[in-house]
Amino acid sequence: MRWQLIWPVLLTLLVPLAVAWFVYPSHLPPGFGIFPPQFIEDAPGFNLWVFLATAAGGVYIFGLILFPKKYGFAGAPPKPAAAKKPLPWWFWAGLVVMLFFWWLQWSHSTAFGELVYWSFTPLWWGFILVLDGLVYHRNNGRSLASTKTLTLLIAGLVSIVGWAYFEFYDYFVLGNWYYPYANDAPWSQTLLSIEFLITYSTVTPVLFQWYNLFNTFTAFPARYKNGPKMVLNGNTLILVGTVLIGLMVIWPYPFFWVVWIGPFAVITGILMRLNIWNPFIDIAQGNWSAGVLIGVASICNGLFWEFWNHGSMFFHTTHTNPNFWVYNIPYVDVIHLFSEMPLLGYLGYIPFGVLVWQFFIWSGKLVGFNTEIDVVN
């Protein structure tokens, strides 16, 4: 089974490199390998028709999330809510850490020396502990930190690899996002790279915390049960995802959206082909709860990602957040609400959340660790 897990992912890495060999005179996209990614060129400007088509898709997706009965979901009786427990000590510790590093990141204070440049990771791990404490409180003392500590730590390690994998595709869409002030940190390139990889450890754990928190509101997942049955063919997904990745390299701007969809399709295809549980196994049976909740988890956390990121530079002209990112998205880069992300760009968070989980499941099957993240009874 291991080779069956590996070869489609190898395709997702080799196909863009092979296609780029014929597309670019230097055989690689401009800026390829500069880490973290930097600005390449201005993307095409606003296109009303692309904006309206994307907005229509967004309305349809949010309609399903907000009004599932109108999309054919009968729902199910919610499970009884778990007993409550007092908030654990790590909730309060995480809150203190989060608030301190939030202040430090936004204030640009050098009162603590170079610590200001390191504020991203402790801010987010503090937030992860806050969310975990809320799950613990609402779920009778069960949370990832309290009952699946090893899973939470493994999620942090997988997150580093997973985001690096996702970052790889950013080079082929000519920098949909980039980090303009990364090199303003007083570090060597080696230390800068290490710091960025450490920050990547926060992505997967925080989405899993949101997912479990939403599950503690038992009426929420119950809304998306007994719905339409959507059966996906694994081989088809692998083929379509791989072809889309190749097209993305040839036409990076018209196919910029493939950065969210191509790898997602291939990894989902692997899991479906091998009959490994993932949210789409349940969706084939009419239970959309896991898929919807991880997508909503991602978009909700995206609001925090973008809010904290934007605020870290909004009040100052000095550059003390090397992890600050901006977007260079074609056609829809309009309507910014205290965010570098354009309004319609938030739609990308929904498949991204599912991709993060799928990559975790895939990694667990490949390496051999337990991928069960649900702690809600």
N, C-alpha and C positions, 0 to 999 in steps of 0.2 A: 504493500500500500504506500510505502514511503515515496517511491519513485512516482507514483500516480499523484501524490501530493505536490511533488517538487516540479515536475516538468512544465505544467501550465504557468507557474509563477516565473520559472526561468524564461518562458516565452515573453512574459510581460516586461522583462528586463532586456532581453536580447532584441526583440522586435523593434522597439524605438531606436536602439543603437544601430541596427542594420538598416532601417529606413533612413535614418539621419545620414548614413554614409553616402547615400545617393542624392540627398536633398541639399546638403550644405557643402560648399567648396572645401571647408576644413574638415568635413565628415562628422562634425558635431555641432549642435546649436551654439550660437554665440553665448558666452558666459558659462558654458557647461563646466561643472566641476568647481567653480568658485563657491566657496562655502563660508558663511551662508549665502544664498542666492542674492544677487544684486540687480539693479535696474539694467534692462537691455535696450528697450526702445518703447516708444509710446504705442499702446494698443490702438486699434481703430476706435473712433469716437462713437457717440450715441447713435443707435439705430432704432427708430420708433417701432418697426415691425417686429424686430427681435425682442424688444422690450415688451410689447403687447402679447406676443406668443408666450414668452416666459412668465409674464404676469398671469396669463390665463391658466397655465399649468400650475402655478402657485395657488391660485384660487381653488382649483380642483383638488389639490393635495390637502389644503387646509380645510376645505369642505369636508373631506373624509375624516380628518382628525376631529373637527368640531361637531359634525352632524353625521355620525356613522350610520344611524338608522336610515338616512336617506340614500345610503350607498349599499343597502341590503344587509346590514348587520342586525341580527336579532338580539345580540347581547346575551348575557347570562347573569344569574344571580351572583352578586359579589360574595366573596368569601368573608367570614366573620373577621372583623378587625382584631389585630393582636393586642394584648395588654400593653400598657405603657410602662416604661421604666424611667427613672430620673436620667437627665442628661449626663453622660459619662465625663470623666475628667478630661479626656482627649478632645471633647467638643470645646471646652473652655480653653485648653491649651492651643488648639487650632485656631480659635477665634482671636486670641491674643496675637499669635504669629501672623495670621492673615491681616489683621488691622494694622499691626506695626509695619509690615512690609508694603501694604497698600499705601500707607502714609509715606514711607520712604521712597517708593517708586514714583509717586505723584509729586512729592515735595522736592525731589532732586537734592535732598540734603546730603552734604558730605561730612556731617558731624560724626558719622561712623566710618569714615574713610571710604575705601573702595567697596564696602558692603552694598552701597546703593546700586552698583552695577550687577549685583547678584540677586536682586530683589524678586525677580520673576518666579523662580522655583519655590522658595519658601512661602511666597504669597499663595501659590496654587496648592501646595501640599497642606498649608493651613486650611484652605478652603475645602480640600478633600476630607480632612479630619472633621470639619464642621458638618459637612453633609453626612459623613459616617455617623457622627453623634446623633444627628436627627433621625437617621434610620434606626439606630440602636434604641433611641427614645420611643419611637413609634412602633417598634417591632419586638417588644418584649425582650430586649437585650441582645438581639441577634443583628449583626452587621458584618460587613467584610472585615473590619479591623478586629472585631471581637471573636468571630467564629471561623473566618477564612483569611487569617492574616497572611499566610503564605501565598494564597491566590492574589491578594492585593499587591504584595511585593512583586510577584511574577508579572502581574499586569503592568507594573511600572517598568520592568525590564523589557517586556514585549513592546511596550509603548515606544521605547527608544528606537527599536528596529522598525516598528510599524510607521512611525512618522518619517524616519529617514527614507523608507521605501516610498512614501507618499511624496516627500520632498523631491525625490528623483524625477518625478514627472513634471515638476514645476519648470525644470530646464527646457523641456520639450514644448511647453506652451509659452515660452519666452518670458517667463516671470509673471505669472498671474499675481503672485505676491513676492515681496522681497524685503530685505532688512537694511534700510538706508543708513542707519547709524551704528551698525554692528562694529565697524572698525574704529569707532570713536572710543571704545572701551580701552583702558590702558593695559592691554594684554597682548601676548604673542598670539600668532595664528593658532598654535596648538592649544593654548588655554581657551581661546575664544571657541574653538571647535568643541572642546570638552564641555564648556559651559552650555553651549547650545544643545548638545546631546543630553545633558542632565535635564534641561528644561523639557525635553521631549518625554521624559518619564511621567509627566503629569497628565497626558492626554487620555489614555485609556482608563486609568483609575477614576478620574473625575466623571467620565461618562457612565461608568458602572455604578458610581454612587448615586447619580441622578436616577438611573434606571431603577435601582432598588428603592429609592425614596418614593418615586411615583407608584411603585407596586404596593407600598404601604397604604396608599389610598385605594382600597380594594375595588371601589366602584369604577375606577379609571380603567384598569385592564379589562374588567368585565364588559365594558362597552364594545370591545373589538373582537368579541367571540361570536361564533356561529354566523360568520359572514361569508362572502364569496370565496370560493376555492380557486386559488390561482396556482396551477402546477407549472413549474419551470423545468426545462430540460437542461441538465448540466452541460452536455456536449455543445448545445446551441449557445449557451451563455459563454462558454470558453471561446468558441469561435467568434461570436459577435464582439465580445470584449477585446479580443486580440486584434481583430480587424479595425475596430474603432481606435485603438491605441496607435496602429500604423497610420491611419488617416489623420490623427491628431498631429503626428510629426510632419506630415506633408502640408497640412493646412492648419497651423496652430491656432489661428484666431477663430475661424468658423467652427472648429472642433474643440474650443477651449474647455467646454463642459465635460469632455471625456476624461479630464483629470479626476473627476469625481465618479464617473460611471464605468470607465474601462476596467480598471483594477478590481472594482467592486463586482462587476459581472464575472470576471474570470475566477476570482476566489470563491464567489458564491457558486459558480458552476462546478468547481472542484468538490465542494462540500455536498452539493446535490448529487453529483455523479457517483460519489462514494457513499451516499446515504448517511452522511454524518450530520447529527442534529445541528440545525441553525434556524433562525427565525422563519426561513422560507419553507422548512419542513412543516411547521405549524400552519403557515399560511395556506399550504396545499390542502390542509384539513379544515380551513375556514377560521382558524384562530390567528388573528393578526396582532394579538396583544404585544408579544415580544418585539416584533418589528416596528410597530407604531411607537411603543414606549422608548425604544433606544433612539429612534429618529427624533422624537420630541425631546428626549434628554439632550441630544446633541444640539438642537436648535436653541434650547433654553440656556445651555452652557455657552453657546456661541454668543449670546447676549452679554454674558460676563466677560468672555474672551475679548470681545470687541470694545466693550465699555472700559475695561481696565487698560487695554492697549491704547485706546484713543486718549484717555485721560492722562496717561503717563507722559504725553508730549503736549497736551493742549494748553497747559498753563505756563510753559517755559520755552525758551529757545535753546537752552543747553541740552546736551544729549547724554543722558545717564542711563538710558534703558537700551542696551544693545539688542534686546529681543523685540523691540518695536518693529511692527511690520506695516506695510501699506500695500494696496492692491493696484493692479494695472489690468483690469478686466475689460475686454472689448464689449461694445454695443450697449451694455446695461449699467455702466458705471455712473449712476446718478442716484440722487436722494440718499444722503448720508445723515443719519440721525445719531449724533455724538458717537460716530463710528467711522473707521476707515472703510469698512465693508459697505458697499452699496446695498440698498434695501433688498433687491431681488437676489443678491448674492447669498443671503441667508438660506435660500432654498438648498444650496449645496451642502449645508450642514446635515440635512436629513439623510441622504445616502452616505455621507461621510460617517455618521454615527453607526450605521449598519456595517460599513466597511471595517471600522475599528473593531467591532465585535467579531465579524467574520475572520479577520486576520488573527485575532486572539484564539479563536476556535481552531483555525488552521494550524497555528503555531503549536497549540497543545497536542494536536494529533501527530504533528511532525516530531516534536521533542519528547512528548509523553508526560504532560502534566494535566491535572484536573482543570477543566475549563468551566466548571459550574460556578456561576456568579450570583445566582438567585438565592437570597437569604431570607426572603419573605415566605412565611409558612402558608 
